[in-house]
């Protein structure tokens, strides 16, 4: 079959594609997942509450990541002796100050590098911008 332009394409429904109808889709959803059924607390909005809680958790994680990133950039500035701050010292300073996981601090430094908030003047050295 060759290339078809918009003028050569048939009307909707003529392609012979088997697409489930609305009735078939409703039958595929189990009754306990319908969303309007009460949850264990008798609350009909249980699924909505779970989604809102997940959104709040995601916002808190994003804020924590941003805080670690800012703390890492601040530590770079504080520890910079002119040639940049040693990577390991920046990680140690942020871990000590914020009690964060060293891996999370390393990720925050990587995020700061990628977003242009700092750079590496040489290997294992960091400079805030």
Secondary structure, 3 states (H helix, E strand, C coil): CCCCCHHHCCCCCCCCCCCCCHHHHHHHCCHHHCCCCCCCCCCCCHHHHHHHHHHHHHHHHHHHHHHHHHHHHHHHHHHCCCCCEEHHHHHHHHHHHHCCCHHHHHHHHHHHHHCCCEECCCCCEEEEC
